Each structure stands twice: as structure tokens, then as C-alpha cells.
Amino acid sequence: MRIGGRKVTRYETINVYSPYSGDIVGTVPKATLEDVREAFAIANA
């Protein structure tokens, strides 16, 4: 994931499922509360 153009990696991931087949189609990093706060602060600025 990227926050303010900076690549951020996390150990934990969340599976992404196809709404049609239910198959896993990928994973995304699981953001922390601090990641979300930082992203909102950057977007607000």
C-alpha cells in the first residue's frame, strides 16, 4: 500500500475475494490505525 506516495508494507494481509465465484483473487496489506490516521492527515492537508 502507499501512503502519501511512500510504499508501506505490513506483515498481516487481508484476502480479497471475487464477488462472483468466492475465490481468493489477491491480498492487500492490513493497515494499522496509525496508517489510517496518517493517510487521513495527508488527504486533509
C-alpha positions in Angstrom: 0.0 0.0 0.0 1.1 3.6 -0.4 0.5 6.4 2.0 1.5 9.9 0.7 3.4 8.2 -2.2 5.5 6.2 0.3 5.4 2.4 0.0 4.3 0.8 3.3 4.4 -2.9 3.8 2.8 -4.9 6.6 3.2 -8.5 7.7 -0.5 -9.1 8.1 -2.7 -9.2 4.9 -6.4 -9.4 4.1 -7.7 -11.7 1.5 -9.7 -10.2 -1.4 -12.5 -12.4 -2.8 -14.2 -12.5 -6.1 -17.9 -11.5 -5.6 -18.9 -13.9 -8.4 -17.0 -17.1 -7.5 -15.9 -16.5 -3.9 -12.4 -17.4 -4.9 -9.4 -15.5 -3.4 -8.1 -13.2 -6.2 -5.4 -11.5 -4.2 -4.3 -10.0 -0.9 -3.9 -6.4 0.4 -1.8 -5.2 3.4 -3.7 -4.8 6.7 -3.4 -1.2 7.6 -2.8 -0.2 11.2 -4.8 2.6 13.0 -1.7 4.8 12.6 -1.6 4.1 8.8 -5.2 5.3 8.6 -4.6 8.3 10.7 -1.6 9.3 8.6 -3.5 8.8 5.3 -6.4 11.0 6.5 -4.0 13.7 7.7 -2.2 13.8 4.3 -5.6 13.8 2.5 -6.9 16.6 4.7 -3.8 18.7 4.0 
